[in-house]
Protein backbone atom coordinates (compact mmCIF):
# COMPACT_ATOMS: atom_id res chain seq x y z
CA UNK A 1 0.00 0.00 0.00
CA UNK A 2 0.95 3.64 -0.44
CA UNK A 3 -0.09 5.71 2.56
CA UNK A 4 -0.09 9.46 3.18
CA UNK A 5 0.53 10.33 6.83
CA UNK A 6 -0.74 13.79 7.75
CA UNK A 7 0.75 14.63 11.14
CA UNK A 8 2.38 17.81 12.45
CA UNK A 9 4.14 16.13 15.39
CA UNK A 10 7.58 15.18 14.04
CA UNK A 11 8.16 12.37 16.52
CA UNK A 12 4.75 10.79 15.86
CA UNK A 13 5.21 11.15 12.09
CA UNK A 14 8.69 9.61 12.22
CA UNK A 15 7.34 6.66 14.20
CA UNK A 16 4.55 6.01 11.70
CA UNK A 17 6.82 6.36 8.67
CA UNK A 18 9.24 3.84 10.14
CA UNK A 19 6.51 1.43 11.23
CA UNK A 20 4.68 1.39 7.89
CA UNK A 21 7.95 1.01 5.98
CA UNK A 22 9.05 -1.90 8.16
CA UNK A 23 5.77 -3.68 7.43
CA UNK A 24 6.38 -3.44 3.69
CA UNK A 25 4.42 -0.33 2.73
CA UNK A 26 5.32 3.01 1.15
CA UNK A 27 4.55 6.01 3.33
CA UNK A 28 4.77 9.74 2.61
CA UNK A 29 4.42 12.57 5.10
CA UNK A 30 2.71 15.95 5.13
CA UNK A 31 3.18 18.20 8.17
CA UNK A 32 0.21 20.52 7.59
CA UNK A 33 -3.21 20.52 5.98
CA UNK A 34 -2.32 22.54 2.91
CA UNK A 35 0.63 20.32 1.96
CA UNK A 36 -1.56 17.28 2.60
CA UNK A 37 -4.25 18.63 0.29
CA UNK A 38 -1.75 19.10 -2.56
CA UNK A 39 -0.11 15.70 -2.02
CA UNK A 40 -3.43 13.88 -1.77
CA UNK A 41 -4.61 15.41 -5.03
CA UNK A 42 -1.38 14.39 -6.78
CA UNK A 43 -1.47 10.87 -5.25
CA UNK A 44 -2.28 8.15 -5.86
CA UNK A 45 -2.63 6.84 -2.30
CA UNK A 46 -4.47 3.82 -1.00
CA UNK A 47 -5.25 5.37 2.39
CA UNK A 48 -4.77 8.72 4.15
CA UNK A 49 -4.00 8.73 7.89
CA UNK A 50 -4.96 12.22 9.10
CA UNK A 51 -4.46 13.89 12.46
CA UNK A 52 -7.31 16.26 13.40
CA UNK A 53 -5.25 19.11 14.85
CA UNK A 54 -3.14 20.46 11.99
CA UNK A 55 -1.63 23.85 11.15
CA UNK A 56 -2.79 25.89 8.13
CA UNK A 57 -5.78 23.63 7.48
CA UNK A 58 -7.24 21.41 10.20
CA UNK A 59 -7.86 17.74 9.54
CA UNK A 60 -11.64 17.85 9.29
CA UNK A 61 -11.60 20.82 6.93
CA UNK A 62 -9.00 19.02 4.82
CA UNK A 63 -11.23 15.96 4.55
CA UNK A 64 -14.35 18.02 3.80
CA UNK A 65 -12.53 19.89 1.02
CA UNK A 66 -11.28 16.65 -0.55
CA UNK A 67 -14.71 15.01 -0.37
CA UNK A 68 -16.30 18.07 -1.96
CA UNK A 69 -14.04 17.41 -4.95
CA UNK A 70 -15.11 13.74 -5.23
CA UNK A 71 -11.89 12.45 -3.67
CA UNK A 72 -12.75 8.86 -2.73
CA UNK A 73 -9.52 7.61 -1.13
CA UNK A 74 -10.28 6.16 2.33
CA UNK A 75 -9.32 8.36 5.29
CA UNK A 76 -8.53 7.22 8.81
CA UNK A 77 -8.58 10.00 11.41
CA UNK A 78 -6.17 9.93 14.34
CA UNK A 79 -6.93 12.22 17.25
CA UNK A 80 -6.52 12.74 20.97
CA UNK A 81 -10.17 13.85 20.85
CA UNK A 82 -11.85 10.52 21.40
CA UNK A 83 -15.31 11.34 22.75
CA UNK A 84 -18.36 10.07 20.90
CA UNK A 85 -19.23 13.57 19.65
CA UNK A 86 -15.69 14.02 18.30
CA UNK A 87 -15.80 10.68 16.49
CA UNK A 88 -19.19 11.49 15.00
CA UNK A 89 -17.89 14.86 13.73
CA UNK A 90 -14.94 13.13 12.11
CA UNK A 91 -17.08 10.55 10.35
CA UNK A 92 -19.59 13.16 9.20
CA UNK A 93 -16.76 15.26 7.77
CA UNK A 94 -15.96 12.39 5.44
CA UNK A 95 -13.65 10.17 7.46
CA UNK A 96 -14.02 6.42 6.94
CA UNK A 97 -12.64 5.42 10.34
CA UNK A 98 -11.60 7.15 13.57
CA UNK A 99 -8.91 5.93 15.95
CA UNK A 100 -8.37 7.82 19.24
CA UNK A 101 -4.89 8.36 20.63
CA UNK A 102 -3.08 6.61 22.20
CA UNK A 103 -3.33 3.62 19.89
CA UNK A 104 -1.40 0.47 19.07
CA UNK A 105 0.26 0.33 15.67
CA UNK A 106 -1.03 -3.21 15.16
CA UNK A 107 -4.60 -1.93 15.37
CA UNK A 108 -3.84 1.06 13.16
CA UNK A 109 -2.29 -1.19 10.50
CA UNK A 110 -5.25 -3.57 10.58
CA UNK A 111 -7.71 -0.70 10.17
CA UNK A 112 -5.70 0.77 7.30
CA UNK A 113 -5.60 -2.58 5.52
CA UNK A 114 -9.36 -2.97 5.89
CA UNK A 115 -9.96 0.50 4.45
CA UNK A 116 -7.69 -0.24 1.50
CA UNK A 117 -9.64 -3.41 0.71
CA UNK A 118 -12.96 -1.59 0.87
CA UNK A 119 -11.98 1.30 -1.40
CA UNK A 120 -14.79 2.01 -3.88
CA UNK A 121 -13.93 0.90 -7.41
CA UNK A 122 -10.69 -0.71 -6.27
CA UNK A 123 -9.82 -3.41 -8.76
CA UNK A 124 -6.15 -4.05 -8.01
CA UNK A 125 -5.39 -7.70 -7.43
CA UNK A 126 -4.74 -8.85 -3.89
CA UNK A 127 -2.99 -12.07 -4.95
CA UNK A 128 -0.33 -12.21 -7.66
CA UNK A 129 0.66 -15.50 -9.29
CA UNK A 130 3.50 -16.36 -11.65
CA UNK A 131 3.74 -20.06 -12.36
CA UNK A 132 3.66 -21.83 -9.01
CA UNK A 133 4.75 -18.68 -7.15
CA UNK A 134 2.03 -16.85 -5.21
CA UNK A 135 2.14 -13.58 -3.28
CA UNK A 136 -0.76 -12.48 -1.08
CA UNK A 137 -0.68 -8.70 -0.63
CA UNK A 138 -3.09 -8.70 2.29
CA UNK A 139 -1.59 -11.46 4.45
CA UNK A 140 2.00 -10.73 3.30
CA UNK A 141 2.54 -14.42 2.62
CA UNK A 142 4.67 -15.77 -0.25
CA UNK A 143 4.45 -19.39 -1.38
CA UNK A 144 6.02 -21.44 -4.13
CA UNK A 145 4.76 -24.90 -4.89
CA UNK A 146 2.51 -24.55 -1.84
CA UNK A 147 5.44 -24.05 0.55
CA UNK A 148 5.68 -20.76 2.41
CA UNK A 149 8.80 -18.65 1.79
CA UNK A 150 10.18 -16.39 4.49
CA UNK A 151 10.86 -12.94 3.02
CA UNK A 152 11.78 -9.67 4.70
CA UNK A 153 9.55 -6.56 4.24
CA UNK A 154 11.80 -5.01 1.58
CA UNK A 155 12.07 -8.32 -0.25
CA UNK A 156 8.29 -8.59 -0.17
CA UNK A 157 7.91 -5.13 -1.73
CA UNK A 158 10.48 -5.98 -4.37
CA UNK A 159 8.78 -9.25 -5.26
CA UNK A 160 5.35 -7.59 -5.22
CA UNK A 161 6.48 -4.98 -7.73
CA UNK A 162 8.12 -7.56 -9.98
CA UNK A 163 5.04 -9.79 -9.93
CA UNK A 164 2.73 -6.85 -10.54
CA UNK A 165 4.76 -6.27 -13.72
CA UNK A 166 5.27 -9.95 -14.58
CA UNK A 167 6.61 -10.54 -18.08
CA UNK A 168 7.91 -6.98 -18.37
CA UNK A 169 11.40 -5.62 -17.87
CA UNK A 170 11.65 -3.65 -14.64
CA UNK A 171 14.53 -1.18 -14.64
CA UNK A 172 16.71 -0.14 -11.73
CA UNK A 173 15.15 3.33 -11.81
CA UNK A 174 11.66 1.83 -11.54
CA UNK A 175 12.75 -0.24 -8.55
CA UNK A 176 14.44 2.69 -6.82
CA UNK A 177 11.35 4.85 -7.18
CA UNK A 178 8.66 2.26 -6.44
CA UNK A 179 10.33 -0.08 -3.94
CA UNK A 180 12.86 2.16 -2.18
CA UNK A 181 10.98 5.44 -2.76
CA UNK A 182 14.23 7.04 -4.01
CA UNK A 183 14.10 9.60 -6.78
CA UNK A 184 17.86 9.52 -7.25
CA UNK A 185 20.48 6.82 -7.67
CA UNK A 186 22.24 6.28 -4.31
CA UNK A 187 25.21 4.81 -6.15
CA UNK A 188 25.13 1.53 -4.22
CA UNK A 189 24.45 -2.10 -5.11
CA UNK A 190 21.39 -2.25 -2.84
CA UNK A 191 19.16 -3.52 -5.65
CA UNK A 192 21.59 -6.24 -6.73
CA UNK A 193 21.94 -7.45 -3.14
CA UNK A 194 18.19 -7.67 -2.56
CA UNK A 195 17.53 -9.32 -5.94
CA UNK A 196 20.22 -11.89 -5.19
CA UNK A 197 18.70 -12.68 -1.78
CA UNK A 198 15.23 -12.87 -3.24
CA UNK A 199 16.37 -15.15 -6.07
CA UNK A 200 17.95 -17.55 -3.58
CA UNK A 201 14.63 -17.81 -1.76
CA UNK A 202 12.29 -17.93 -4.75
CA UNK A 203 14.27 -20.11 -7.17
CA UNK A 204 16.55 -22.23 -4.99
CA UNK A 205 15.61 -25.91 -5.18
CA UNK A 206 13.28 -25.46 -8.17
CA UNK A 207 14.01 -26.66 -11.71
CA UNK A 208 12.43 -23.65 -13.38
CA UNK A 209 13.83 -20.20 -12.47
CA UNK A 210 11.31 -17.37 -12.37
CA UNK A 211 13.45 -14.34 -11.54
CA UNK A 212 15.69 -13.30 -14.43
CA UNK A 213 18.31 -10.64 -15.02
CA UNK A 214 17.90 -8.85 -18.34
CA UNK A 215 21.43 -7.79 -19.18
CA UNK A 216 21.78 -4.04 -19.59
CA UNK A 217 18.11 -3.43 -18.85
CA UNK A 218 16.99 -4.65 -15.45
CA UNK A 219 15.03 -7.60 -14.10
CA UNK A 220 11.98 -9.63 -15.02
CA UNK A 221 9.87 -12.26 -13.36
CA UNK A 222 8.13 -14.68 -15.69
CA UNK A 223 7.03 -18.28 -15.95
CA UNK A 224 9.61 -20.10 -18.05
CA UNK A 225 13.04 -19.23 -19.45
CA UNK A 226 13.77 -17.92 -22.91
C-alpha positions as CSV (number, residue, x, y, z in Angstrom):
1,X,0.0,0.0,0.0
2,X,0.9,3.6,-0.4
3,X,-0.1,5.7,2.6
4,X,-0.1,9.5,3.2
5,X,0.5,10.3,6.8
6,X,-0.7,13.8,7.8
7,X,0.8,14.6,11.1
8,X,2.4,17.8,12.4
9,X,4.1,16.1,15.4
10,X,7.6,15.2,14.0
11,X,8.2,12.4,16.5
12,X,4.8,10.8,15.9
13,X,5.2,11.1,12.1
14,X,8.7,9.6,12.2
15,X,7.3,6.7,14.2
16,X,4.5,6.0,11.7
17,X,6.8,6.4,8.7
18,X,9.2,3.8,10.1
19,X,6.5,1.4,11.2
20,X,4.7,1.4,7.9
21,X,8.0,1.0,6.0
22,X,9.1,-1.9,8.2
23,X,5.8,-3.7,7.4
24,X,6.4,-3.4,3.7
25,X,4.4,-0.3,2.7
26,X,5.3,3.0,1.2
27,X,4.5,6.0,3.3
28,X,4.8,9.7,2.6
29,X,4.4,12.6,5.1
30,X,2.7,15.9,5.1
31,X,3.2,18.2,8.2
32,X,0.2,20.5,7.6
33,X,-3.2,20.5,6.0
34,X,-2.3,22.5,2.9
35,X,0.6,20.3,2.0
36,X,-1.6,17.3,2.6
37,X,-4.3,18.6,0.3
38,X,-1.8,19.1,-2.6
39,X,-0.1,15.7,-2.0
40,X,-3.4,13.9,-1.8
41,X,-4.6,15.4,-5.0
42,X,-1.4,14.4,-6.8
43,X,-1.5,10.9,-5.3
44,X,-2.3,8.2,-5.9
45,X,-2.6,6.8,-2.3
46,X,-4.5,3.8,-1.0
47,X,-5.3,5.4,2.4
48,X,-4.8,8.7,4.2
49,X,-4.0,8.7,7.9
50,X,-5.0,12.2,9.1
51,X,-4.5,13.9,12.5
52,X,-7.3,16.3,13.4
53,X,-5.2,19.1,14.8
54,X,-3.1,20.5,12.0
55,X,-1.6,23.9,11.1
56,X,-2.8,25.9,8.1
57,X,-5.8,23.6,7.5
58,X,-7.2,21.4,10.2
59,X,-7.9,17.7,9.5
60,X,-11.6,17.8,9.3
61,X,-11.6,20.8,6.9
62,X,-9.0,19.0,4.8
63,X,-11.2,16.0,4.5
64,X,-14.3,18.0,3.8
65,X,-12.5,19.9,1.0
66,X,-11.3,16.7,-0.5
67,X,-14.7,15.0,-0.4
68,X,-16.3,18.1,-2.0
69,X,-14.0,17.4,-5.0
70,X,-15.1,13.7,-5.2
71,X,-11.9,12.5,-3.7
72,X,-12.8,8.9,-2.7
73,X,-9.5,7.6,-1.1
74,X,-10.3,6.2,2.3
75,X,-9.3,8.4,5.3
76,X,-8.5,7.2,8.8
77,X,-8.6,10.0,11.4
78,X,-6.2,9.9,14.3
79,X,-6.9,12.2,17.3
80,X,-6.5,12.7,21.0
81,X,-10.2,13.8,20.8
82,X,-11.8,10.5,21.4
83,X,-15.3,11.3,22.8
84,X,-18.4,10.1,20.9
85,X,-19.2,13.6,19.7
86,X,-15.7,14.0,18.3
87,X,-15.8,10.7,16.5
88,X,-19.2,11.5,15.0
89,X,-17.9,14.9,13.7
90,X,-14.9,13.1,12.1
91,X,-17.1,10.6,10.3
92,X,-19.6,13.2,9.2
93,X,-16.8,15.3,7.8
94,X,-16.0,12.4,5.4
95,X,-13.7,10.2,7.5
96,X,-14.0,6.4,6.9
97,X,-12.6,5.4,10.3
98,X,-11.6,7.1,13.6
99,X,-8.9,5.9,16.0
100,X,-8.4,7.8,19.2
101,X,-4.9,8.4,20.6
102,X,-3.1,6.6,22.2
103,X,-3.3,3.6,19.9
104,X,-1.4,0.5,19.1
105,X,0.3,0.3,15.7
106,X,-1.0,-3.2,15.2
107,X,-4.6,-1.9,15.4
108,X,-3.8,1.1,13.2
109,X,-2.3,-1.2,10.5
110,X,-5.2,-3.6,10.6
111,X,-7.7,-0.7,10.2
112,X,-5.7,0.8,7.3
113,X,-5.6,-2.6,5.5
114,X,-9.4,-3.0,5.9
115,X,-10.0,0.5,4.4
116,X,-7.7,-0.2,1.5
117,X,-9.6,-3.4,0.7
118,X,-13.0,-1.6,0.9
119,X,-12.0,1.3,-1.4
120,X,-14.8,2.0,-3.9
121,X,-13.9,0.9,-7.4
122,X,-10.7,-0.7,-6.3
123,X,-9.8,-3.4,-8.8
124,X,-6.2,-4.1,-8.0
125,X,-5.4,-7.7,-7.4
126,X,-4.7,-8.8,-3.9
127,X,-3.0,-12.1,-4.9
128,X,-0.3,-12.2,-7.7
129,X,0.7,-15.5,-9.3
130,X,3.5,-16.4,-11.6
131,X,3.7,-20.1,-12.4
132,X,3.7,-21.8,-9.0
133,X,4.7,-18.7,-7.1
134,X,2.0,-16.9,-5.2
135,X,2.1,-13.6,-3.3
136,X,-0.8,-12.5,-1.1
137,X,-0.7,-8.7,-0.6
138,X,-3.1,-8.7,2.3
139,X,-1.6,-11.5,4.5
140,X,2.0,-10.7,3.3
141,X,2.5,-14.4,2.6
142,X,4.7,-15.8,-0.2
143,X,4.5,-19.4,-1.4
144,X,6.0,-21.4,-4.1
145,X,4.8,-24.9,-4.9
146,X,2.5,-24.6,-1.8
147,X,5.4,-24.1,0.5
148,X,5.7,-20.8,2.4
149,X,8.8,-18.7,1.8
150,X,10.2,-16.4,4.5
151,X,10.9,-12.9,3.0
152,X,11.8,-9.7,4.7
153,X,9.6,-6.6,4.2
154,X,11.8,-5.0,1.6
155,X,12.1,-8.3,-0.3
156,X,8.3,-8.6,-0.2
157,X,7.9,-5.1,-1.7
158,X,10.5,-6.0,-4.4
159,X,8.8,-9.2,-5.3
160,X,5.4,-7.6,-5.2
161,X,6.5,-5.0,-7.7
162,X,8.1,-7.6,-10.0
163,X,5.0,-9.8,-9.9
164,X,2.7,-6.9,-10.5
165,X,4.8,-6.3,-13.7
166,X,5.3,-9.9,-14.6
167,X,6.6,-10.5,-18.1
168,X,7.9,-7.0,-18.4
169,X,11.4,-5.6,-17.9
170,X,11.7,-3.6,-14.6
171,X,14.5,-1.2,-14.6
172,X,16.7,-0.1,-11.7
173,X,15.1,3.3,-11.8
174,X,11.7,1.8,-11.5
175,X,12.7,-0.2,-8.5
176,X,14.4,2.7,-6.8
177,X,11.3,4.8,-7.2
178,X,8.7,2.3,-6.4
179,X,10.3,-0.1,-3.9
180,X,12.9,2.2,-2.2
181,X,11.0,5.4,-2.8
182,X,14.2,7.0,-4.0
183,X,14.1,9.6,-6.8
184,X,17.9,9.5,-7.3
185,X,20.5,6.8,-7.7
186,X,22.2,6.3,-4.3
187,X,25.2,4.8,-6.1
188,X,25.1,1.5,-4.2
189,X,24.5,-2.1,-5.1
190,X,21.4,-2.3,-2.8
191,X,19.2,-3.5,-5.6
192,X,21.6,-6.2,-6.7
193,X,21.9,-7.4,-3.1
194,X,18.2,-7.7,-2.6
195,X,17.5,-9.3,-5.9
196,X,20.2,-11.9,-5.2
197,X,18.7,-12.7,-1.8
198,X,15.2,-12.9,-3.2
199,X,16.4,-15.2,-6.1
200,X,18.0,-17.6,-3.6
201,X,14.6,-17.8,-1.8
202,X,12.3,-17.9,-4.7
203,X,14.3,-20.1,-7.2
204,X,16.5,-22.2,-5.0
205,X,15.6,-25.9,-5.2
206,X,13.3,-25.5,-8.2
207,X,14.0,-26.7,-11.7
208,X,12.4,-23.7,-13.4
209,X,13.8,-20.2,-12.5
210,X,11.3,-17.4,-12.4
211,X,13.4,-14.3,-11.5
212,X,15.7,-13.3,-14.4
213,X,18.3,-10.6,-15.0
214,X,17.9,-8.9,-18.3
215,X,21.4,-7.8,-19.2
216,X,21.8,-4.0,-19.6
217,X,18.1,-3.4,-18.8
218,X,17.0,-4.7,-15.4
219,X,15.0,-7.6,-14.1
220,X,12.0,-9.6,-15.0
221,X,9.9,-12.3,-13.4
222,X,8.1,-14.7,-15.7
223,X,7.0,-18.3,-16.0
224,X,9.6,-20.1,-18.0
225,X,13.0,-19.2,-19.4
226,X,13.8,-17.9,-22.9
